[in-house]
């Protein structure tokens, strides 16, 4: 199975990026959240990223959350690109306030979430995805 081309691999240690991280408000209770400020990751799939958040549990990377500046068409385009890259099960949910696309791989999930003002891409350990998604919707 193909993977998304990001320099952050789930399960890696905090030490790999500690000098390129700035503490931010914790997104999930018991986890540590950091904004990545390094230079190794400036674009993702030809999108200029706005912010990358790394979420750790006991110094182990459990989730990568990328916030994009976007237009409404970017959700569909990003979903199609990720679907082609991962080639896995995909489901989409939508209401008047949010669009969500979920891709399930063997041990991780990739979520694309479009709110009225933001577009997020979440790569996460399956057991933590719902808590992180809930933090984005609250």
Secondary structure, DSSP 8 states (H G I E B T S, - for coil): ------S--TT-BGGGTGGGEEE---SSTT-EEEEE--SS-SEETTEEEEEEEEEEETTEEEEEEEEE---HHHHHHHHHHHHHHH-SEEEEEE-SS-EEEEEE-SSEEEEEEE-SS-EEEEEEEGGGHHHHHHHHH-
